[in-house]
Amino acid sequence: MPSHNRIKRGFNLLSSTYGFFSRLFFGGLLQTSQHHFLRTATPVKSALIFGGGNGDILVEALRLNLAGTYCYVDLSNSMVDLARQKAHHQFPEQSSHITFIEGSYGDIPSDVRFDTIITAYVLDCFSEAELYQVLQKLDSTLHRTGQFLFTDFNVPAKPFMLNLLFGAVVKVLYIGFHLVCGLGIFKLPDFQSAFKKLGYEAVAEKKWVNGLLVSRCYKRSDNQTTEP
């Protein structure tokens, strides 16, 4: 298993430049994709943002009044500091409604339940085996009727040439993050299967760049009556 300390140091190093490079390579599509379902989601009492990065997604959630309270979790203390600064600067009146946690899924409070869970370009940092553990933990903190807003990279199975091209793009990204952060992962886990195994189904989906980027609103299969 990759060292959390090395991964943390790597993301600390990337914290000040992550936004610049994401826009350089993907324009504004990473931000657009991770904000997509925030803009159609029904406001809730509480939301968990897991792997919130530099805080852009937190600021958007605050702008939209997505939730009454927020729990923001990220492994990188530099990312947490950036998110805190942005939130306090742009939405000082809501600062007291945000709990910032420097850590990973094991550090999420086990006695709190959320109405909405948000993950954007973070679940790809886990291996196939660990992904299921992460989702189990997140699932245990989500209300039965809650929604899971997921955004990440995707390699469509067809057509073959697109599969080959996007597979190569993702591999290059993994190599870059491995060199900086020591992730030790070079292939996207099977997100769909992991969610399905836990009883979730995608009730809405949006793709960008011919399917390279995907956002999904997941709900438990026995609780799909509420619109995302």
C-alpha positions in Angstrom: 0.0 0.0 0.0 1.4 3.5 -0.9 2.7 5.6 2.0 0.1 8.2 3.1 3.0 10.4 4.2 4.5 10.4 0.7 1.1 11.0 -0.9 0.4 13.8 1.5 3.8 15.4 0.7 3.1 15.1 -3.0 -0.3 16.8 -2.8 1.1 19.5 -0.6 3.6 20.1 -3.3 0.8 20.3 -5.9 -1.6 22.4 -3.9 -0.6 25.8 -5.2 -0.4 24.7 -8.9 -3.1 22.0 -9.1 -5.7 24.5 -10.4 -3.4 26.0 -13.0 -2.4 22.6 -14.4 -6.0 21.2 -14.4 -7.1 24.2 -16.5 -4.0 24.0 -18.7 -4.8 20.4 -19.7 -8.6 20.3 -19.4 -9.7 23.9 -19.7 -12.4 24.4 -17.2 -13.9 20.9 -17.7 -12.7 19.4 -14.4 -14.4 22.2 -12.5 -17.5 22.1 -14.7 -17.9 18.3 -14.3 -17.5 18.3 -10.5 -20.0 21.2 -10.1 -22.6 19.7 -12.5 -24.8 17.9 -10.0 -24.3 20.4 -7.3 -26.3 22.8 -9.4 -29.3 20.6 -9.7 -29.2 19.0 -6.2 -31.9 19.7 -3.7 -30.5 21.7 -0.7 -29.9 19.4 2.3 -29.0 19.7 6.0 -25.5 18.2 5.8 -22.9 17.3 3.2 -19.6 15.5 3.2 -16.9 16.6 0.7 -14.3 13.8 0.6 -11.0 14.7 -1.1 -12.1 18.3 -1.6 -8.7 19.4 -2.9 -8.0 23.1 -3.1 -11.5 24.0 -2.0 -13.1 25.0 -5.4 -15.9 22.5 -5.0 -16.5 23.7 -1.4 -16.8 27.3 -2.5 -19.3 26.3 -5.2 -21.3 24.3 -2.7 -21.4 27.3 -0.4 -22.4 29.6 -3.3 -25.3 27.4 -4.1 -26.3 26.9 -0.5 -26.2 23.2 -1.0 -26.2 22.3 2.7 -26.6 23.7 6.1 -23.4 22.2 7.4 -20.3 20.8 5.7 -17.6 18.3 6.5 -14.6 18.8 4.3 -11.9 16.1 4.3 -8.6 16.0 2.5 -5.3 14.2 3.2 -3.2 17.3 2.3 -2.9 19.9 5.0 -2.0 22.5 2.3 -5.2 21.7 0.4 -7.2 22.0 3.7 -5.5 25.4 4.4 -6.4 26.6 0.9 -10.0 25.5 1.2 -10.3 27.1 4.6 -8.9 30.4 3.3 -11.2 30.4 0.3 -14.3 29.6 2.3 -13.5 32.1 5.0 -12.7 34.9 2.5 -15.7 34.4 0.2 -18.3 33.2 2.6 -17.3 34.3 6.1 -20.9 34.1 7.3 -20.9 30.3 6.6 -17.4 29.6 8.0 -18.8 28.3 11.3 -20.9 25.7 9.5 -17.8 24.0 8.0 -15.8 21.3 9.8 -12.3 20.8 8.2 -10.6 17.5 8.7 -7.0 16.7 7.6 -7.0 13.0 6.9 -8.5 10.2 4.8 -11.6 8.1 5.0 -10.6 6.5 8.3 -10.8 10.0 9.9 -14.4 10.7 8.9 -16.5 10.8 12.2 -18.4 7.5 12.5 -21.2 9.0 14.6 -22.3 11.6 12.0 -24.7 11.0 9.1 -24.8 13.1 5.9 -27.6 13.8 3.4 -25.1 14.2 0.5 -21.6 12.8 -0.1 -19.4 14.4 -2.8 -16.3 12.9 -4.3 -14.5 14.6 -7.2 -11.4 13.2 -8.8 -10.3 11.4 -5.6 -11.6 7.9 -5.7 -9.1 7.3 -8.6 -6.4 7.5 -6.0 -7.3 4.2 -4.5 -6.7 0.7 -5.7 -9.5 -1.7 -6.6 -9.3 -3.4 -3.2 -9.1 -0.2 -1.2 -11.8 1.6 -3.2 -14.4 -0.8 -1.8 -13.2 -0.1 1.7 -13.5 3.6 1.1 -17.0 3.3 -0.3 -18.0 1.1 2.6 -16.9 3.8 5.0 -18.6 6.6 3.1 -21.8 4.4 2.8 -21.9 4.0 6.5 -22.1 7.8 7.0 -24.8 8.4 4.4 -28.5 8.6 5.3 -30.5 5.8 3.8 -32.3 8.3 1.4 -29.1 10.3 0.8 -27.4 10.9 -2.5 -23.8 10.3 -3.6 -22.4 12.8 -6.1 -19.5 11.2 -7.9 -17.1 12.7 -10.5 -14.0 11.1 -12.0 -12.1 9.9 -15.0 -13.6 7.2 -17.2 -12.3 5.0 -20.0 -15.3 3.9 -22.1 -15.1 0.3 -23.4 -16.2 1.2 -26.9 -15.2 2.2 -29.5 -11.9 0.5 -29.4 -9.7 3.5 -30.6 -11.3 5.8 -28.0 -10.7 3.1 -25.3 -7.1 2.9 -26.4 -6.6 6.7 -26.5 -8.3 7.4 -23.2 -6.6 4.5 -21.5 -3.2 6.0 -22.6 -4.2 9.5 -21.3 -5.2 8.1 -17.9 -2.0 6.0 -17.7 0.1 9.2 -18.3 -1.8 11.0 -15.6 -1.2 8.1 -13.2 2.5 8.0 -14.0 2.7 11.8 -13.3 1.0 11.5 -10.0 3.0 8.4 -9.1 6.3 10.3 -9.7 5.1 13.2 -7.5 3.0 11.4 -4.9 4.0 7.8 -5.1 0.4 6.6 -5.6 1.6 3.2 -7.0 -1.7 2.9 -9.0 -1.7 2.9 -12.8 -5.3 1.9 -13.7 -8.7 3.2 -12.9 -10.7 1.0 -10.5 -14.1 -0.3 -11.6 -16.2 2.4 -10.0 -19.5 1.1 -11.3 -19.0 -2.4 -9.9 -18.0 -1.1 -6.5 -21.1 1.1 -6.2 -23.3 -1.7 -7.5 -21.8 -4.1 -4.9 -22.9 -1.7 -2.2 -26.4 -1.5 -3.6 -26.1 1.8 -5.4 -27.4 2.7 -8.9 -26.7 5.8 -11.0 -30.0 7.8 -11.3 -28.4 10.5 -13.5 -25.2 10.8 -15.5 -23.3 13.4 -17.5 -20.2 12.9 -19.6 -17.6 15.3 -21.1 -14.8 14.8 -23.7 -16.5 11.8 -25.3 -16.8 10.1 -21.9 -13.3 10.7 -20.5 -14.9 12.7 -17.6 -18.1 11.5 -16.0 -20.4 12.7 -13.2 -23.0 10.5 -11.7 -25.6 10.9 -9.0 -25.9 7.6 -7.1 -28.6 6.5 -4.8 -29.3 3.2 -3.1 -31.3 1.0 -5.3 -34.2 0.9 -2.8 -34.3 4.7 -2.4 -34.6 6.2 -5.8 -37.9 8.2 -5.4 -36.1 11.5 -4.6 -34.9 13.5 -7.6 -31.2 14.5 -7.6 
